[in-house]
Amino acid sequence: MIDVLPPSWELLDADTDGAAPALLAVRHADNGSQVFVRAGRRSACIATFADETVRGGTLRHRRGRAFVVVEDAKGGQRVVRAVRDDRGWWRSDGDLPLPGGAVLDLDIDAGILLAVASTNAGAVDVFRFDAYGANRTEVYRGGGWIFNGSLSPDGTNAALLRVADGKLDTELVVCAVGSPEAPLELIAHAAPAAMGVPCWSPDGGTLLICTNVDREFARIVSVDVQTGIWKELWAAEHDMDVRLANDTPLLWHNVEGQSRITRPDLDGAAYRLPEQGVVRTPRRPVIDREGRLYCTFSSPRSPAAVWRLSTDAPPELLTPERHAEELGKPWRSTVVAPDLVRVPALVWPGKPHGGAAVVILHGGPEEQWRWDHYPLISALRRLGVTVVTPDLRGSVGFGKRYYGLDDGVRHVDAQLDLDAVHGSLARLGLDPANAALVGYSFGGYQALLGLTSGGSAWSAAVVVSGVSDPLSYLAATSPHRRPHRELTYGSLAHDREFLQRVSPACNAAAVRVPLLLVHGELDPIVPVGQANRMAELVRAAGGDVQLKIMRGEGHQFRRASSQAALISWVTEFLQTSGGGAR
C-alpha cells in the first residue's frame, strides 16, 4: 500500500469575539481525524476519531465550550462535548448518543435539532434538545422525510426541508417548537423545485433560502415567516446559495464548478481566493470585525485547508500545513451526444502526459465535478494518466432541465453521453484503446451498464459502491425511500421488465474486460451483496473480476487509510490489467 493522502484541514466553526480569533478545525490524516481548538499561537487537540466521520461542530471559545458531531459507518451519530477548565486546558465533557437520529442543526445557544425515524413507517419526527441533550421538545410530527433544517436564533422555531414527490423536489415548512402538528408550508410550488438550507435573520422574522422555483438555476429569495410572502433578492445564470454571517448575507456562486463568494452589502465585492478552487459552504459562516471570512478552501492541486479571506487583501493561510502538488490545472471540454445533448467535462492532464486515459463517473446522479482536490485523480495524473470527469445528464450545476434528463427509465440515455466521451478521447490526444472506466455509487452502476449493454470499448473498469441489479436493490429499499429511488432507476410496479432487461447482473456474461469491484462491508445505502452477486456472476461466466471488501466502512470510505487503500487497489489494478494506467 502506498501513502498518497496528504493531510487536510476543515473548519467547523470560528469565534471572533475575543482578542484573537479561535478556530474549531479538524485535521484528517492516516491516523484518523483530530479536532483542534486553535487560538492565537495556542492549539489543543480536544478529540481524536479513528473510525468515525466528523460531520460538524460549534465553538464558544470565551465560554470554554465546543461540540462536535460524528457519524459511524452505519450512519449512527453522537455529539461529543469538550470544556476548557480554569487553567485553560481542554478536556472531555462526555458525549450524547443519538440512536436512530440525525443532527439537522447544532448551536450551543439555540440547541440541537434532531430528526428521528418515526414509529409511523416512512416518516421522520423532529425534536429540539438543549445542548446537553435535556429538555426534549417535539418540533414536527407531520409525516414525510425531513432531511435538513435550521433553528431560529432563539431556538423557538425551526425551518425544515421535506422531500416532495419529484426529483430534487423540496418543501419548506416552519414549525414552532412545542407545536409539532401545525407546520406552515412556505414557497408552495406546482412543478418540482429544489431548496437549500434555510437561513434565519437575527430577529427570527425572515428566512433567506436558495431555490429554483420557476427558474432554471437557483436564486436567492427572502420569506416572511408570518405572512409567507416571498420575493427574489438575487439571481444569476448559474446556481447560487446564501448564508448569513450575523446579519450579513454572503452569496456562494457555483460558476462551472468553481466557487465565487460575494457581499451584496458591498456592491457585490468578491472575496479573493488563493487560486481557482472550491470554498465549502458552512452552515454558519463567520466574518470578523474587519469583514474577513473564515473558511475551508481546496483546489485541484491542494487539499483542503483553513483560510481567512478578504475582499481587498490577499488570502491568509491559518492552518500550519498546506500540501501543493505540481500538477497543471484541469480544463473544460464539451462533448455532444448523438441526441445533441451537450455534456460538460473536466480534463485533468497527466504529468508526464501520456496517451492513457481514465474516465471517472461521480455518484448521485445529482452531483457535479468541481475544481476540487481528488486524491485518486492526483494519483493517476502522477502516473502520466489523463483523467476525464464528465458530468453526464442528470448532474447538477447546469440547470434544472439538464438534471432532469435522466429521470426514471431515461437514466440509460446517459450511455449516449458515455459513448460520446469515449469517442472524443482521440480528439483530446488520448488512446481510446487504452482507456479505463471508473464509477462511484450511481456512477458505478452507469459503468456496469456501459460494460453490459452491447459491447464495451473500455479496456478495464472499476466500480466502487455501485448497484449491480436495480430490481433487487429497489426491492430491498425501505418503503418510504423507494419512491425516491424509483425516480432515478424506474418503477418496480411499472418498469420491472425494463429493469430486468438492463440489469448488469442479468447481463454479467457480457463483461469482457477486467473488472474490479470495491465495496464497503457496512454500506447502508447500497448493500455489499450487490458487489458479491455481480462478482459471482461475472466469474461464473468466465470473466476476469476482482472483489475487494473495505472492512469497517460504509458507502463512503471515511478513514484516510481506507481512501489510501482504495487508491492503491485502483492504480495497481489498472497498471496490471492493461487498463488506463499502463
C-alpha positions as CSV (number, residue, x, y, z in Angstrom):
1,M,0.0,0.0,0.0
2,I,1.2,3.5,-0.8
3,D,0.7,6.7,1.2
4,V,-0.9,9.1,-1.2
5,L,-3.1,11.2,1.1
6,P,-1.5,14.4,2.4
7,P,-3.2,15.8,5.5
8,S,-6.1,18.1,5.0
9,W,-8.0,20.6,7.3
10,E,-11.6,21.5,7.6
11,L,-13.1,24.4,9.5
12,L,-16.0,23.5,11.8
13,D,-16.6,26.9,13.4
14,A,-14.8,30.1,14.4
15,D,-15.2,32.5,17.3
16,T,-14.1,36.1,16.7
17,D,-15.4,37.7,19.8
18,G,-12.0,37.6,21.6
19,A,-8.8,39.5,21.1
20,A,-7.6,36.7,18.7
21,P,-9.9,34.5,16.6
22,A,-10.4,31.0,17.8
23,L,-10.9,28.1,15.4
24,L,-12.6,24.8,15.7
25,A,-11.0,22.7,13.0
26,V,-10.4,19.0,12.1
27,R,-7.2,17.6,10.7
28,H,-7.7,14.5,8.5
29,A,-4.7,12.2,8.2
30,D,-3.8,8.5,8.0
31,N,-4.1,8.1,11.8
32,G,-7.6,9.4,11.9
33,S,-9.3,12.8,12.4
34,Q,-8.2,15.1,15.1
35,V,-10.3,18.0,16.3
36,F,-8.3,21.1,17.4
37,V,-9.2,24.4,19.1
38,R,-6.6,27.0,17.9
39,A,-6.5,30.5,19.4
40,G,-3.5,32.7,18.6
41,R,-0.4,30.5,19.0
42,R,-2.1,28.0,21.2
43,S,-3.5,24.8,19.9
44,A,-5.2,22.0,21.8
45,C,-6.5,18.6,20.4
46,I,-9.8,18.0,22.1
47,A,-10.8,14.7,20.4
48,T,-9.5,12.1,18.0
49,F,-11.6,9.8,15.9
50,A,-10.2,6.8,14.1
51,D,-13.4,5.2,12.8
52,E,-16.0,8.0,12.7
53,T,-16.6,10.9,10.3
54,V,-16.7,14.4,11.7
55,R,-20.0,16.0,10.5
56,G,-19.9,19.4,12.1
57,G,-19.3,21.4,15.2
58,T,-19.7,24.6,17.1
59,L,-17.4,26.7,19.4
60,R,-17.9,29.3,22.0
61,H,-14.3,29.9,23.0
62,R,-14.7,32.6,25.6
63,R,-17.2,30.4,27.4
64,G,-15.0,27.4,27.0
65,R,-17.4,25.1,25.2
66,A,-17.1,23.1,22.0
67,F,-19.4,20.5,20.5
68,V,-18.6,18.1,17.6
69,V,-21.0,15.8,15.7
70,V,-19.5,12.5,14.5
71,E,-21.0,9.6,12.5
72,D,-20.2,5.9,12.2
73,A,-20.1,3.7,9.1
74,K,-23.8,2.8,9.5
75,G,-25.0,6.4,9.9
76,G,-25.3,6.4,13.7
77,Q,-24.5,9.8,15.2
78,R,-23.4,11.3,18.5
79,V,-22.4,14.7,19.9
80,V,-19.0,14.9,21.6
81,R,-18.6,17.7,24.1
82,A,-15.4,19.4,25.4
83,V,-14.9,22.2,28.0
84,R,-12.0,24.4,29.0
85,D,-11.1,24.5,32.7
86,D,-9.8,27.4,34.7
87,R,-6.2,26.7,33.8
88,G,-7.1,26.9,30.1
89,W,-6.9,23.1,29.5
90,W,-9.5,21.4,27.3
91,R,-11.0,18.1,28.5
92,S,-13.8,15.8,27.5
93,D,-17.2,16.6,28.8
94,G,-18.9,13.4,27.8
95,D,-21.0,12.7,24.7
96,L,-24.6,12.4,23.7
97,P,-25.5,9.3,21.7
98,L,-28.3,9.8,19.2
99,P,-29.6,6.3,18.3
100,G,-31.7,6.4,15.2
101,G,-31.3,10.2,14.9
102,A,-29.5,12.6,12.6
103,V,-28.5,16.2,13.6
104,L,-30.1,18.8,11.4
105,D,-28.7,21.8,13.3
106,L,-26.4,22.4,16.3
107,D,-25.9,25.6,18.2
108,I,-24.7,25.9,21.8
109,D,-27.3,28.6,22.5
110,A,-30.3,27.5,20.3
111,G,-29.8,23.8,20.9
112,I,-29.8,20.6,18.9
113,L,-32.3,20.0,16.1
114,L,-32.6,16.2,15.7
115,A,-34.5,14.2,13.1
116,V,-35.6,10.7,14.3
117,A,-37.2,7.9,12.4
118,S,-40.8,7.8,13.4
119,T,-42.8,4.9,14.7
120,N,-45.0,5.7,11.7
121,A,-43.2,3.8,8.9
122,G,-41.8,6.1,6.3
123,A,-41.9,9.2,8.4
124,V,-39.5,11.3,10.4
125,D,-40.2,13.2,13.6
126,V,-38.1,16.2,14.7
127,F,-37.1,17.2,18.2
128,R,-35.2,20.0,19.8
129,F,-32.9,19.3,22.8
130,D,-30.8,21.7,24.7
131,A,-27.0,21.5,24.1
132,Y,-26.6,18.7,26.7
133,G,-29.5,16.5,25.4
134,A,-32.0,17.5,28.1
135,N,-35.4,19.2,27.8
136,R,-36.5,17.3,24.7
137,T,-39.3,19.1,23.0
138,E,-41.2,17.9,19.9
139,V,-41.0,20.1,16.9
140,Y,-42.5,18.2,13.9
141,R,-44.9,15.3,13.5
142,G,-46.2,16.0,10.1
143,G,-45.1,12.8,8.2
144,G,-42.7,12.6,5.3
145,W,-38.9,12.6,5.1
146,I,-37.2,15.6,6.7
147,F,-33.6,15.8,5.5
148,N,-32.4,19.2,6.6
149,G,-33.4,22.2,8.7
150,S,-32.3,25.0,11.0
151,L,-33.3,26.5,14.3
152,S,-34.1,30.2,14.7
153,P,-31.5,32.1,16.7
154,D,-33.6,32.0,19.9
155,G,-34.5,28.3,19.4
156,T,-38.2,28.8,19.4
157,N,-38.9,27.9,15.7
158,A,-37.5,25.5,13.1
159,A,-37.4,25.7,9.3
160,L,-37.4,22.2,7.9
161,L,-36.9,20.8,4.4
162,R,-39.1,17.9,3.4
163,V,-38.7,15.6,0.4
164,A,-41.6,16.0,-2.0
165,D,-42.8,13.8,-4.9
166,G,-40.5,14.9,-7.8
167,K,-36.8,14.6,-8.4
168,L,-34.9,17.0,-6.1
169,D,-38.3,18.3,-5.1
170,T,-38.4,20.0,-1.7
171,E,-41.0,21.6,0.5
172,L,-40.2,24.2,3.1
173,V,-42.1,24.1,6.4
174,V,-41.8,26.2,9.5
175,C,-42.8,24.8,13.0
176,A,-43.0,26.4,16.4
177,V,-41.0,24.3,18.9
178,G,-43.6,22.5,21.0
179,S,-46.3,22.6,18.3
180,P,-45.5,19.6,16.2
181,E,-48.8,19.2,14.4
182,A,-49.1,22.7,13.0
183,P,-46.4,23.1,10.3
184,L,-46.7,26.1,8.0
185,E,-45.7,25.4,4.4
186,L,-43.9,28.3,2.6
187,I,-43.0,28.8,-1.0
188,A,-45.7,26.5,-2.3
189,H,-45.0,25.3,-5.9
190,A,-46.6,23.1,-8.5
191,A,-43.6,22.0,-10.5
192,P,-40.7,20.2,-8.8
193,A,-38.1,22.6,-7.3
194,A,-35.1,22.3,-5.1
195,M,-34.3,24.4,-2.0
196,G,-31.1,24.9,0.1
197,V,-30.5,25.3,3.8
198,P,-32.9,27.9,5.2
199,C,-31.1,30.8,7.0
200,W,-32.8,32.8,9.8
201,S,-32.5,36.5,10.2
202,P,-31.2,37.6,13.6
203,D,-34.8,38.6,14.7
204,G,-36.3,35.3,13.5
205,G,-38.8,37.0,11.3
206,T,-37.3,36.3,7.9
207,L,-35.8,33.3,6.1
208,L,-33.2,33.5,3.3
209,I,-33.1,30.5,1.1
210,C,-31.9,29.4,-2.4
211,T,-34.4,27.8,-4.7
212,N,-35.0,27.1,-8.4
213,V,-38.8,27.5,-8.1
214,D,-39.9,28.8,-11.6
215,R,-36.3,29.1,-12.7
216,E,-33.6,27.1,-14.4
217,F,-31.0,28.0,-11.8
218,A,-31.2,28.5,-8.1
219,R,-31.8,32.1,-7.0
220,I,-32.0,33.7,-3.5
221,V,-35.3,34.7,-2.0
222,S,-36.5,36.1,1.3
223,V,-39.6,34.7,3.0
224,D,-41.6,36.5,5.7
225,V,-42.3,33.8,8.2
226,Q,-45.6,35.3,9.4
227,T,-47.2,36.1,6.1
228,G,-45.5,33.6,3.8
229,I,-44.8,36.4,1.3
230,W,-41.6,35.8,-0.6
231,K,-39.6,37.8,-3.1
232,E,-36.5,37.4,-5.2
233,L,-33.3,39.1,-3.9
234,W,-30.5,37.9,-6.2
235,A,-30.4,35.8,-9.3
236,A,-27.8,34.8,-12.0
237,E,-27.3,32.3,-14.8
238,H,-25.7,29.8,-12.5
239,D,-26.6,28.2,-9.2
240,M,-26.0,30.2,-6.0
241,D,-26.5,29.6,-2.3
242,V,-26.8,32.0,0.6
243,R,-25.6,32.1,4.2
244,L,-25.9,34.7,6.9
245,A,-22.9,35.8,9.0
246,N,-24.6,37.6,11.8
247,D,-26.9,39.8,9.7
248,T,-24.6,40.0,6.7
249,P,-25.7,37.9,3.6
250,L,-22.9,36.1,1.8
251,L,-23.6,34.6,-1.7
252,W,-21.9,31.3,-2.7
253,H,-21.7,31.2,-6.5
254,N,-21.1,27.9,-8.4
255,V,-19.7,29.1,-11.7
256,E,-18.8,26.0,-13.8
257,G,-17.6,24.1,-10.8
258,Q,-15.6,27.0,-9.2
259,S,-16.6,29.0,-6.2
260,R,-17.1,32.7,-6.0
261,I,-18.2,34.4,-2.8
262,T,-19.7,37.9,-2.9
263,R,-21.0,40.5,-0.5
264,P,-24.3,42.2,-1.7
265,D,-23.9,44.8,1.0
266,L,-20.6,45.9,-0.6
267,D,-22.0,46.2,-4.1
268,G,-21.2,42.6,-4.9
269,A,-17.5,42.7,-3.9
270,A,-15.9,39.3,-4.2
271,Y,-13.6,37.6,-1.6
272,R,-10.1,37.0,-3.0
273,L,-9.3,33.2,-3.2
274,P,-5.9,31.7,-3.2
275,E,-6.5,30.3,-6.7
276,Q,-9.3,28.7,-8.7
277,G,-11.0,26.2,-6.5
278,V,-13.8,25.5,-4.1
279,V,-14.9,27.1,-0.8
280,R,-17.0,24.8,1.3
281,T,-20.4,26.2,2.2
282,P,-20.6,26.3,6.0
283,R,-23.9,26.2,7.9
284,R,-23.0,29.4,9.8
285,P,-20.1,31.3,8.2
286,V,-18.0,33.6,10.4
287,I,-16.7,37.1,9.5
288,D,-14.7,39.2,11.9
289,R,-15.0,43.0,12.6
290,E,-12.9,43.7,9.5
291,G,-15.2,41.7,7.3
292,R,-12.8,38.8,6.8
293,L,-14.3,35.4,6.1
294,Y,-13.0,32.2,7.8
295,C,-13.5,29.2,5.5
296,T,-12.3,25.9,4.1
297,F,-10.7,26.1,0.7
298,S,-9.4,23.4,-1.7
299,S,-8.2,23.3,-5.3
300,P,-7.2,20.8,-7.9
301,R,-3.6,20.9,-6.6
302,S,-4.1,21.5,-2.9
303,P,-6.1,19.5,-0.3
304,A,-8.5,21.4,2.0
305,A,-7.0,24.0,4.4
306,V,-8.4,26.8,6.6
307,W,-8.1,30.3,5.2
308,R,-9.1,33.9,6.1
309,L,-10.3,35.7,3.0
310,S,-10.7,39.4,2.4
311,T,-12.3,41.4,-0.4
312,D,-9.4,43.9,-0.5
313,A,-6.3,41.9,0.7
314,P,-4.6,38.7,-0.1
315,P,-5.9,35.5,1.5
316,E,-4.2,34.2,4.7
317,L,-3.5,30.5,5.4
318,L,-4.5,29.7,9.1
319,T,-3.6,26.1,9.4
320,P,0.0,25.0,9.9
321,E,0.5,23.0,6.7
322,R,-0.5,23.1,3.1
323,H,0.4,20.5,0.6
324,A,0.6,21.8,-3.0
325,E,1.1,19.4,-5.9
326,E,3.0,20.4,-9.1
327,L,0.1,19.4,-11.4
328,G,-1.4,21.6,-14.1
329,K,-4.9,22.9,-13.9
330,P,-7.8,21.0,-15.4
331,W,-9.5,22.4,-18.4
332,R,-13.1,22.3,-19.7
333,S,-14.3,20.3,-22.6
334,T,-17.8,19.7,-24.1
335,V,-18.9,16.5,-25.7
336,V,-22.0,16.3,-27.9
337,A,-24.1,13.1,-27.6
338,P,-25.9,11.6,-30.6
339,D,-29.2,13.2,-29.4
340,L,-27.4,16.6,-29.4
341,V,-27.2,16.9,-25.6
342,R,-24.1,18.8,-24.7
343,V,-22.1,17.1,-21.9
344,P,-19.7,19.2,-19.9
345,A,-16.4,17.6,-18.7
346,L,-13.1,18.5,-17.0
347,V,-9.9,17.2,-18.4
348,W,-7.1,16.6,-15.9
349,P,-3.8,16.2,-17.8
350,G,-1.3,13.6,-16.6
351,K,2.3,14.5,-15.8
352,P,4.2,13.5,-17.7
353,H,1.5,13.4,-20.4
354,G,0.9,10.1,-22.0
355,G,-1.9,8.6,-24.1
356,A,-3.5,6.6,-21.3
357,A,-6.9,7.8,-20.1
358,V,-9.2,7.1,-17.2
359,V,-12.8,8.3,-17.3
360,I,-14.4,8.7,-13.8
361,L,-18.1,9.0,-13.2
362,H,-19.5,10.6,-10.0
363,G,-22.4,9.3,-7.9
364,G,-25.8,10.8,-7.2
365,P,-26.5,11.2,-10.1
366,E,-27.3,14.7,-8.7
367,E,-23.7,15.7,-8.1
368,Q,-21.1,17.7,-10.0
369,W,-17.4,17.5,-10.6
370,R,-15.9,20.7,-9.0
371,W,-12.4,22.4,-9.2
372,D,-11.6,20.4,-6.1
373,H,-8.8,18.1,-4.8
374,Y,-9.5,14.5,-5.6
375,P,-6.7,12.2,-4.3
376,L,-7.4,9.4,-6.8
377,I,-7.3,11.8,-9.7
378,S,-4.0,13.2,-8.4
379,A,-2.5,9.7,-8.0
380,L,-3.5,8.8,-11.6
381,R,-2.1,12.1,-13.0
382,R,1.3,11.4,-11.3
383,L,1.4,8.1,-13.2
384,G,1.0,10.1,-16.5
385,V,-2.6,9.2,-16.9
386,T,-5.0,11.9,-18.2
387,V,-8.3,11.8,-16.3
388,V,-11.6,12.9,-17.9
389,T,-14.6,13.6,-15.5
390,P,-17.8,14.1,-17.4
391,D,-21.0,15.4,-15.8
392,L,-23.4,13.0,-17.5
393,R,-27.0,14.1,-18.0
394,G,-28.7,14.1,-14.5
395,S,-25.8,16.1,-12.9
396,V,-26.5,19.3,-11.1
397,G,-24.8,22.6,-11.6
398,F,-26.1,23.0,-15.2
399,G,-29.7,23.9,-14.7
400,K,-33.0,22.1,-13.9
401,R,-33.6,20.8,-17.4
402,Y,-30.2,19.1,-17.5
403,Y,-30.5,17.3,-14.2
404,G,-34.0,16.1,-15.3
405,L,-32.8,14.4,-18.5
406,D,-32.2,11.0,-16.9
407,D,-35.3,10.6,-14.7
408,G,-36.5,7.1,-14.3
409,V,-36.0,4.7,-17.2
410,R,-34.4,7.5,-19.1
411,H,-31.2,7.0,-17.0
412,V,-30.0,4.6,-19.7
413,D,-29.8,7.6,-22.1
414,A,-26.7,8.7,-20.2
415,Q,-25.0,5.8,-22.0
416,L,-25.2,8.0,-25.1
417,D,-23.1,10.6,-23.2
418,L,-20.6,7.9,-22.1
419,D,-20.2,6.6,-25.6
420,A,-19.6,10.2,-26.9
421,V,-17.0,10.7,-24.2
422,H,-15.1,7.6,-25.3
423,G,-15.4,8.8,-28.9
424,S,-13.9,12.2,-28.0
425,L,-10.7,10.7,-26.5
426,A,-8.7,10.7,-29.7
427,R,-9.6,14.4,-30.3
428,L,-8.1,15.0,-26.8
429,G,-4.8,13.3,-27.9
430,L,-5.6,10.2,-25.9
431,D,-5.6,6.5,-26.9
432,P,-9.2,5.1,-27.0
433,A,-7.8,1.6,-26.8
434,N,-6.0,2.4,-23.5
435,A,-8.9,4.0,-21.7
436,A,-10.4,2.6,-18.4
437,L,-13.7,3.5,-16.8
438,V,-14.2,4.1,-13.0
439,G,-17.6,4.8,-11.4
440,Y,-18.7,5.7,-7.8
441,S,-22.1,4.8,-6.5
442,F,-24.6,5.6,-9.2
443,G,-21.7,6.3,-11.5
444,G,-20.6,2.7,-10.7
445,Y,-24.0,1.5,-11.9
446,Q,-23.6,3.5,-15.1
447,A,-20.1,2.0,-15.6
448,L,-21.6,-1.5,-15.3
449,L,-24.3,-0.5,-17.8
450,G,-21.5,0.5,-20.1
451,L,-19.8,-2.9,-19.8
452,T,-23.0,-4.9,-20.3
453,S,-25.1,-3.0,-22.8
454,G,-23.9,-4.4,-26.1
455,G,-20.1,-4.4,-26.1
456,S,-17.6,-2.3,-24.3
457,A,-14.9,-0.1,-25.8
458,W,-13.2,0.3,-22.4
459,S,-10.0,-1.6,-21.6
460,A,-10.9,-2.1,-17.9
461,A,-13.3,-0.9,-15.3
462,V,-13.6,-0.2,-11.6
463,V,-16.9,0.1,-9.7
464,V,-17.0,1.5,-6.2
465,S,-20.1,1.1,-4.1
466,G,-22.3,0.6,-7.1
467,V,-25.7,-1.1,-7.8
468,S,-25.4,-4.1,-10.0
469,D,-29.1,-5.2,-10.0
470,P,-31.7,-2.4,-9.7
471,L,-34.5,-4.9,-9.2
472,S,-33.1,-6.4,-6.0
473,Y,-31.8,-3.1,-4.9
474,L,-35.2,-1.4,-5.1
475,A,-37.0,-4.4,-3.6
476,A,-34.7,-4.2,-0.6
477,T,-35.1,-0.4,-0.2
478,S,-37.3,0.7,2.7
479,P,-40.8,1.7,1.6
480,H,-40.5,5.4,2.4
481,R,-37.3,5.8,0.4
482,R,-38.2,3.5,-2.5
483,P,-40.4,6.1,-4.4
484,H,-37.4,8.5,-4.5
485,R,-35.0,5.8,-5.6
486,E,-37.5,4.9,-8.4
487,L,-37.3,8.4,-9.7
488,T,-33.7,7.5,-10.5
489,Y,-33.9,3.9,-11.7
490,G,-37.5,3.3,-12.7
491,S,-40.6,1.8,-11.0
492,L,-40.8,-1.7,-9.6
493,A,-44.5,-1.8,-10.4
494,H,-44.4,-0.4,-13.9
495,D,-40.9,-0.9,-15.2
496,R,-40.0,-4.4,-14.0
497,E,-39.4,-5.8,-17.5
498,F,-37.2,-2.8,-18.4
499,L,-35.2,-3.1,-15.2
500,Q,-34.5,-6.8,-15.7
501,R,-33.5,-6.2,-19.3
502,V,-30.9,-3.6,-18.5
503,S,-29.7,-5.0,-15.2
504,P,-25.9,-5.5,-15.2
505,A,-26.3,-8.6,-13.0
506,C,-28.7,-10.1,-15.6
507,N,-26.2,-9.4,-18.3
508,A,-23.0,-10.3,-16.4
509,A,-21.8,-12.6,-19.2
510,A,-21.4,-9.5,-21.4
511,V,-18.4,-8.3,-19.3
512,R,-15.4,-8.9,-21.5
513,V,-12.8,-6.7,-19.8
514,P,-11.0,-6.9,-16.4
515,L,-13.3,-5.6,-13.7
516,L,-12.5,-4.5,-10.1
517,L,-15.4,-4.2,-7.6
518,V,-14.8,-2.3,-4.4
519,H,-17.5,-2.1,-1.7
520,G,-17.8,-1.1,2.0
521,E,-18.6,-4.0,4.3
522,L,-21.2,-2.0,6.2
523,D,-22.7,0.0,3.3
524,P,-26.2,1.2,4.4
525,I,-27.0,2.8,1.1
526,V,-26.1,0.1,-1.4
527,P,-25.8,-3.3,0.4
528,V,-22.5,-5.2,-0.2
529,G,-24.5,-8.0,-1.6
530,Q,-24.7,-6.1,-4.8
531,A,-21.0,-6.4,-5.3
532,N,-20.8,-10.0,-4.1
533,R,-23.5,-11.1,-6.5
534,M,-22.0,-9.3,-9.5
535,A,-18.6,-10.9,-8.8
536,E,-20.1,-14.3,-8.6
537,L,-22.0,-13.9,-11.9
538,V,-19.1,-12.5,-13.9
539,R,-16.8,-15.2,-12.5
540,A,-19.3,-17.9,-13.4
541,A,-19.4,-16.6,-17.0
542,G,-15.6,-16.8,-17.3
543,G,-15.0,-13.1,-16.8
544,D,-11.9,-11.5,-15.2
545,V,-13.2,-10.0,-11.9
546,Q,-11.6,-9.0,-8.6
547,L,-13.6,-8.1,-5.5
548,K,-12.3,-6.0,-2.6
549,I,-14.3,-5.5,0.5
550,M,-13.4,-2.5,2.6
551,R,-13.7,-3.7,6.2
552,G,-15.5,-1.5,8.7
553,E,-16.6,1.0,6.0
554,G,-19.9,2.1,4.7
555,H,-21.0,3.8,1.4
556,Q,-18.3,6.4,1.6
557,F,-14.9,5.4,2.9
558,R,-14.3,7.7,6.0
559,R,-10.8,6.7,7.1
560,A,-7.8,8.2,5.3
561,S,-6.2,4.7,5.5
562,S,-9.2,3.3,3.6
563,Q,-9.0,6.0,1.0
564,A,-5.3,5.3,0.6
565,A,-6.1,1.6,0.2
566,L,-8.7,2.3,-2.4
567,I,-6.2,4.4,-4.4
568,S,-3.6,1.6,-4.2
569,W,-6.1,-1.0,-5.3
570,V,-7.3,1.0,-8.2
571,T,-3.9,2.1,-9.5
572,E,-2.4,-1.3,-9.1
573,F,-5.4,-2.9,-10.9
574,L,-5.2,-0.5,-13.8
575,Q,-1.5,-1.0,-14.2
576,T,-1.6,-4.8,-14.1
577,S,-4.9,-5.3,-16.0
578,G,-3.8,-3.3,-19.1
579,G,-6.4,-0.7,-18.4
580,G,-5.7,3.0,-18.5
581,A,-2.6,3.3,-16.3
582,R,-0.1,1.2,-18.3
